[in-house]
């Protein structure tokens, strides 16, 4: 396990490392932009936020949560000595292939009745479309590499370029995917991690701006 030692623990004064609840204070608790903030995307040291320096559960994070009056102690993150999450991949945590299949099938149940985006999908190869999306997501989240073995590099932007993906189409896609994700009733942190990726990817695929 990787141990990271948090900074000194000031009693909540602005600008003091480890202060609690002080806007702008390094290590502030729940303050957007505060280094070490708890659960704030982009905050260095955010809890459970991919890429946040010092975040709990994020490989390679640096820093920790300051507690007034308590000497700095090493913090054990959810990461093994070789950088692999000690709790396993998201693929394993949420139930593997069956969960991703349920997600994608629920997504397509909504898409089939959407007049904006359904015309972009192959109505005569719905099962193929379901397999491709499920296999891609499984591979991305730590499952088998079957998608790349059969279809090569994902090249998401290239594969989506033939379609006119407007902001409206993106929001319709996200609407149906949101309903599908919620239907899984995942643990909150797992759902947040999955949804952040889906939302980010949907915005990246937008290629038509009217």
C-alpha positions as CSV (number, residue, x, y, z in Angstrom):
1,X,0.0,0.0,0.0
2,X,1.2,3.6,-0.7
3,X,1.5,5.9,2.3
4,X,1.3,9.6,1.8
5,X,2.0,12.0,4.7
6,X,-0.4,15.0,4.9
7,X,0.9,18.5,5.6
8,X,0.9,20.2,9.0
9,X,-2.4,20.8,10.7
10,X,-3.3,24.4,11.3
11,X,-6.5,25.0,13.3
12,X,-8.5,26.5,10.4
13,X,-6.7,29.7,9.7
14,X,-6.7,31.2,6.2
15,X,-3.6,30.1,4.2
16,X,-2.6,27.6,6.8
17,X,-2.0,24.1,5.5
18,X,-4.6,21.6,6.8
19,X,-7.0,24.3,8.0
20,X,-10.7,23.3,8.1
21,X,-13.5,25.3,6.6
22,X,-11.6,28.3,5.5
23,X,-12.0,29.5,1.9
24,X,-8.7,29.5,0.2
25,X,-7.0,27.7,3.0
26,X,-4.8,24.8,1.9
27,X,-6.6,21.7,3.1
28,X,-9.9,23.4,3.6
29,X,-12.9,21.1,4.0
30,X,-15.6,21.4,1.3
31,X,-14.4,24.7,-0.2
32,X,-14.3,24.7,-4.0
33,X,-10.8,25.4,-5.2
34,X,-9.2,24.9,-1.7
35,X,-6.2,22.6,-1.9
36,X,-7.2,19.5,-0.1
37,X,-11.0,20.2,-0.3
38,X,-13.3,17.3,0.3
39,X,-15.3,16.0,-2.6
40,X,-14.8,19.1,-4.9
41,X,-13.9,18.3,-8.5
42,X,-10.6,20.0,-9.3
43,X,-9.7,20.6,-5.7
44,X,-6.3,19.4,-4.9
45,X,-6.8,16.6,-2.4
46,X,-10.5,16.1,-3.3
47,X,-12.1,12.9,-2.0
48,X,-12.8,10.4,-4.7
49,X,-12.2,12.8,-7.6
50,X,-10.1,11.3,-10.4
51,X,-7.0,13.4,-10.9
52,X,-7.3,15.3,-7.7
53,X,-3.9,15.6,-6.0
54,X,-4.2,13.8,-2.7
55,X,-7.6,12.4,-3.4
56,X,-8.6,9.2,-1.5
57,X,-8.8,6.3,-3.9
58,X,-6.9,8.0,-6.7
59,X,-3.5,6.3,-7.6
60,X,-0.6,8.8,-7.4
61,X,-2.5,11.4,-5.4
62,X,-0.4,13.5,-3.0
63,X,-1.4,15.3,0.2
64,X,-4.0,14.6,2.8
65,X,-6.8,15.9,5.1
66,X,-5.6,18.2,7.9
67,X,-7.3,17.7,11.3
68,X,-6.8,20.4,14.0
69,X,-4.8,19.3,17.0
70,X,-3.9,15.9,15.6
71,X,-0.3,15.2,14.5
72,X,0.2,14.5,10.8
73,X,-0.2,10.7,10.1
74,X,0.4,8.7,7.0
75,X,-2.8,8.2,4.9
76,X,-3.3,4.8,3.2
77,X,-4.9,5.2,-0.2
78,X,-6.8,2.6,-2.1
79,X,-3.8,1.7,-4.2
80,X,-1.5,-1.3,-4.2
81,X,2.3,-1.0,-4.3
82,X,2.3,-1.4,-8.1
83,X,-0.3,1.4,-8.6
84,X,-3.3,-0.9,-9.1
85,X,-6.4,0.0,-7.1
86,X,-6.6,-2.2,-4.0
87,X,-10.4,-2.4,-4.4
88,X,-10.2,-3.7,-8.0
89,X,-11.3,-2.2,-11.2
90,X,-14.7,-0.6,-11.7
91,X,-15.5,-3.5,-14.0
92,X,-15.1,-5.9,-11.0
93,X,-16.7,-3.6,-8.4
94,X,-20.0,-3.2,-10.2
95,X,-20.5,-6.8,-11.3
96,X,-18.6,-7.2,-14.5
97,X,-20.0,-8.0,-17.9
98,X,-23.7,-8.6,-16.9
99,X,-23.8,-5.1,-15.4
100,X,-22.5,-3.4,-18.5
101,X,-24.9,-5.4,-20.6
102,X,-27.8,-4.3,-18.5
103,X,-26.6,-0.7,-18.7
104,X,-26.4,-0.7,-22.5
105,X,-29.7,-2.6,-23.1
106,X,-31.5,-0.1,-20.8
107,X,-29.9,2.7,-22.7
108,X,-31.1,1.4,-26.1
109,X,-34.6,1.0,-24.8
110,X,-34.8,4.7,-24.5
111,X,-32.8,5.5,-27.7
112,X,-35.2,3.4,-29.9
113,X,-38.0,5.9,-29.1
114,X,-36.0,9.0,-29.6
115,X,-36.6,10.7,-32.9
116,X,-33.5,12.8,-32.6
117,X,-30.8,10.2,-32.2
118,X,-32.4,6.9,-33.2
119,X,-31.9,7.6,-36.9
120,X,-28.1,7.5,-36.3
121,X,-28.2,3.9,-35.1
122,X,-28.4,0.7,-37.2
123,X,-31.9,-0.5,-36.7
124,X,-31.1,-3.7,-38.6
125,X,-28.1,-4.4,-36.4
126,X,-29.3,-3.4,-32.9
127,X,-27.8,-6.5,-31.2
128,X,-24.5,-5.6,-32.9
129,X,-24.6,-2.0,-31.6
130,X,-25.4,-3.3,-28.1
131,X,-22.5,-5.7,-28.1
132,X,-20.1,-3.0,-29.4
133,X,-21.0,-0.4,-26.8
134,X,-21.0,-2.9,-23.9
135,X,-17.7,-4.5,-25.0
136,X,-16.1,-1.1,-25.3
137,X,-17.2,0.0,-21.8
138,X,-16.1,-3.3,-20.3
139,X,-12.7,-3.0,-21.8
140,X,-12.3,0.7,-20.8
141,X,-13.2,-0.1,-17.1
142,X,-10.8,-3.0,-16.7
143,X,-12.6,-6.0,-18.3
144,X,-11.5,-8.2,-21.1
145,X,-9.9,-6.6,-24.2
146,X,-12.4,-8.3,-26.6
147,X,-13.4,-5.0,-28.2
148,X,-9.9,-4.1,-29.4
149,X,-9.2,-7.7,-30.4
150,X,-12.2,-7.7,-32.8
151,X,-12.4,-4.1,-33.8
152,X,-8.9,-2.6,-33.3
153,X,-8.3,0.8,-31.6
154,X,-11.6,2.4,-30.5
155,X,-10.9,5.7,-32.3
156,X,-14.1,7.2,-30.9
157,X,-13.9,10.6,-32.7
158,X,-13.2,9.0,-36.1
159,X,-16.1,6.5,-35.7
160,X,-18.5,9.3,-34.8
161,X,-17.4,11.8,-37.5
162,X,-19.8,10.5,-40.1
163,X,-22.7,11.5,-37.9
164,X,-24.0,15.0,-37.3
165,X,-23.8,15.2,-33.5
166,X,-25.2,18.5,-32.3
167,X,-25.6,19.7,-28.7
168,X,-29.2,18.6,-28.9
169,X,-28.2,15.1,-29.9
170,X,-25.6,15.0,-27.2
171,X,-28.1,15.9,-24.5
172,X,-30.6,13.3,-25.7
173,X,-27.8,10.7,-25.6
174,X,-27.0,11.8,-22.0
175,X,-30.6,11.7,-21.0
176,X,-31.0,8.1,-22.0
177,X,-27.6,7.1,-20.6
178,X,-28.4,8.8,-17.3
179,X,-31.6,6.8,-16.9
180,X,-29.7,3.6,-17.7
181,X,-26.9,4.4,-15.1
182,X,-29.5,5.2,-12.4
183,X,-31.3,1.9,-13.1
184,X,-28.2,0.0,-12.0
185,X,-28.4,1.5,-8.4
186,X,-24.6,1.5,-8.0
187,X,-22.7,2.7,-5.0
188,X,-22.5,6.5,-5.1
189,X,-18.8,6.8,-5.8
190,X,-18.9,4.1,-8.5
191,X,-21.8,5.8,-10.1
192,X,-20.1,9.2,-10.0
193,X,-16.9,7.8,-11.5
194,X,-18.8,6.1,-14.3
195,X,-21.1,9.1,-15.1
196,X,-18.2,11.5,-15.1
197,X,-16.6,9.5,-17.9
198,X,-19.8,9.2,-19.9
199,X,-20.6,12.9,-19.6
200,X,-17.1,13.9,-20.6
201,X,-17.0,11.5,-23.6
202,X,-20.4,12.7,-24.9
203,X,-19.2,16.3,-24.9
204,X,-16.0,15.2,-26.7
205,X,-18.1,13.6,-29.5
206,X,-20.0,16.7,-30.3
207,X,-18.9,17.8,-33.8
208,X,-21.6,20.1,-35.1
209,X,-22.2,23.6,-33.6
210,X,-25.0,25.5,-35.1
